[in-house]
Amino acid sequence: MTTLRRFCCNDLLRFTSVNLDHLTETFNMSFYMTYLARWPDYFHVAEAPGNRIMGYIMGKVEGQGESWHGHVTAVSVSPEYRRQQLAKKLMNLLEDISDKVDKAYFVDLFVRASNTTAIKMYEKLDYIIYRRVLRYYSGEEDGLDMRKALSRDVDKKSIIPLKRPVTPDELEYD
Amino acid sequence: MASTSNLLMLQLLTFLQVLCGNGGEKLLLLAEGLLKKHIASHSLHEPEAIMVYISILEQQAKYGDALEVLTGKLGSLLTVEVDRLRIQGRLLARAGDFADAANIFQKILELRPDDWEGFLHYLGCLLEDDSNWCTEQSVDSIHPLRKVLCKISPLADELFDSRISIASAFIQRLQEDSNNKLLRGPFLANLEIERRKHMHGKGDDEKFLGVLTDYYVRFGHLACFPSDVGMFLEVLAPDKKTELLEKLKDITPSTSTISTKALGQSITLLKLQVLSGNMFHLPVSELERCVVQMAQIYCENLPLSKDLDPQESMHGEELLSLICNLLVELFWRTQKCGYIIEAILVLEWGLTIRRSVWQYKILLLHLYSYLGALSPAFEWYKLLDVKNILVETVSHHMLPQMLVSPLWVDLSNLLKDYLKFMDDHFRESAELTFVAYRHRNYSKVIEFVQFKERLQHSSQYLVARVEEEVLQLKQHAHSLEEEEVTLENLKSGIPLAELSKEIPSKPLKFNEDFESRPWWTPTSEKNYLLGPYEGIFYCPKENLNQNLEVGVRRNVERRSLLPRLLYLSIQSVSTSIKENFEISQSDLKISTELKLLLESYAKKLDSTFEDAVELVTAVSNGLSSYKDFGHNLVDWFSFAVFLSAWNFCSAELGGKDADGYQSRTWHIVDSLMKKYISEAVASLESVIFSPYDNSMRTLVQVVSEPLAWHGLILQACVRSSLPSGKRKKKTGSAAELFSSPIFVAVRDSTQSLCTTLEVLLEWLKGLVNQSEESKLEAILSSIRNNGKNDGPGQVFHTLENLTSSMSSTEVGHRITEALKSWNTVDVARKLVTGKHVMLNEFIKICESKFKSLQKLKQQISQV
């Protein structure tokens, strides 16, 4: 029982129960507002009956040529609404917009190499580990760049895993 | 073309921004005209431009025109079908075409069967109920109503029945079509349909219970079940609620069945008992038994979390929050402090097992705050990692108690961080709005402007701005010279005094997330535990901010006058003495302004100036009680202090006779302080269990504010009296002055404050010097039940006993190690230390005041 709609500024004042969770980062205002200002279709919130915020997803679309892709910046679900595949629903929405509206080639995301729970979840959603990014998180922990090909990438070239790890400065977009 | 388009959008957005604040049909008409002209010459090419156009038409109630745009060529620019359908359904419903609107919402549900809002709109349109469309504007989008907006359908019985049948059949189809076992929407929809039937006088309790039970069987194990069905329980009469709970109990698997689903259902059942109010009808002994049972369920199910990643929520985690809430209820009923201690232990214990449960941290910080152990409360607050926008929504958990605490350094950091966040955002906002504009996301442009306005009108922001300045004054109040520099930096209090005048007409916004507050303190202004048991446990939290507004407004209006009142008081006594009580032009100006501010201050205490003078005089004489000051005792004391400074210079409360009538108001201040502090000291016996808010908080405030202000005024008197190279008395010798009744009053008042502070300091030091062991023993013995089956301690001992026998193979290495590290005495010590930190800070404040008054006494005696 989920109403999915575009995230709006007032939701920043209502997502406390999601963001107090230690797994969710609370970014600075310009970060959220830049996403809202530039990619409002990639920032969605899920609401439950009683207008409770269940979770949200924020992302963007970027790149050039065959690197044109949707990117998941953050996806968070309140503890009260976990284990209901809400993250999947939100991810599917972003993938759908990347695929159908923006005609992107793939969707990607970054995850801490140690976050096995999240990695497993993304794998279940058909994301594959495309490459390892060395010391991506604060220069300490490696990140995994995971990808899922969209319909425009007919030959699924975008998800052929890279054999060697890369460093953060080798990333095309960050 | 691009530049024409940009210019047009800029103009439209400007109009709409103006409208956000004021409203104005003409501007909308103008905006519509401009757009039409533009469309005729250039058409529109961006989805956001279409949205703006539709919005302009909608705001003028031109729903037909808007629909024409939406369903025409331009509407095809909106590529997300569900979004387009939502707008179409809304426009049709607003136009009163409910039948077509219902069809559109039905389409949304066919695409997204779990869309709850879509369903509510569908049902509302079928039943021709326009509640959703008429009242939308009046609902605060930050604190939306938990219940569904609806009213009794205007349809005749037969038509109502037929529409309900249509809805039921459609929902049935959605249920059958879906293979997704997690799809709750169509099943909850049955409950909403039954609720509407109830509203229409066609309810069937048995059927309602049946549907609720079915929903429980299907989704009862989910953590969100209680919040899903909360509003539906309200339909049932108390006996029906009990019947429902019995029914659910019968179908809930035994708690000894270890499975996540069984555990989930058991927890849901317990939460429903709380939600339905049934729990609070239980006698104390039964309630205790119930809480012990919860602890048993928690322990028995610990093995379920054996292999979980430490980052993941543990199964049954919510039980400890429920236990805490009920233990606090038991404390409120019985006044046995052991229950509060037990609640603290249970939560600390839970956090030892998993460090990152924010719900425990919030409960704990309120429990520690209640007992006056503000430093551990603040530690837990810091571990919540409240930053960026969360400072606006979460600070209310900590800021209010810090504002009245002696922990000034922590308070200062809290206020600075908060103000920095807000001011940074206000600075960046224009640039971000421009980014939205540049990317042609016009709806976001308006949203950003409205959002900035909302934050600018934040009540918390207003309070923080005022309190940050007052705190600076408090921090430097031991020295007149330092205070004068501070006052100079604060522009002699003029900006805040002007702000005070603007506050009554300022719209105030409450952005706090009160949902996360514990039941016993639903807002920062309210704490049920400070009053007698009222027989309630579940407190509805709707519209709390409405009740808050008057109090907050008044308080901040009053507080914003403090810097100016202090400045004028210091000035008034200084110039009076310098001029040797000859009233000069500057005196007159100061005195007039001071009087006006005092009148205004009295008004904000809901009194007239004359009545206020009478009241402070009567209380100081013992003719009235401190209780007559109500909750604003500290403000009344401050009033008395500034009143005496004003009278010192103006002598308006009586002529300057041989008795020195001017100085009589000084006795009022001395007597108020002396009597209040000695009475408070005598009444506060047990420091460990006494709630901070009852007396200690007022003591801290009295010393940090009115007493400090009075001390500064005395310093100003003495400084002006002392001959110096720069200052020369115009008339009269120093000896004459020092033997005058006024100077005698200064001397007496200084002496009186010293004596009062001495009494307080002695008492505070006595509290701190009591043996730590005896305090620990007091805490630990409060939960020692010595084998009895009642009273505080049973729950915690159940947790300890049941887990002590659990092996690593049962609950896993991590939980075993965590349990090993637990030490009850350490938590008790944390509480004792926490109270000591607060007391020691308070002692420091008292000592600094005492020292400066001693110095003053010395100066006086050397004359």
Interface residues (C-beta under 8 A of the other chain):
Chain A: M1 T2 T3 L4 R5 R6 C8 C9 N10 L12 L13 R14 T16 S17 N19 L20 D21 H22 L23 T26 F27 N28 M29 S30 Y32 M33 T34 L36 A37 R38 P40 D41 E47 A48 P49 G50 N51 R52 M54 P79 E80 Y81 R82 R83 Q84 Q85 I97 K100 V101 N115 T116 T117
Chain B: T79 V80 D83 R112 D114 D115 W116 E117 G118 S141 I142 P144 L145 R146 K147 V148 L182 L183 R184 G185 L188 L222 A223 C224 S227 D228 G230 M231 D309 Q311 E312 S313 S356 W358 L384 D385 K387 N388 I389 L390 E392 T393 V394 F421 D424 H425 E428 L432 T433 V435 A436 H439 N441 S443 K444 E447 F448 Q450 F451 R454 N511 D513 E515 S516
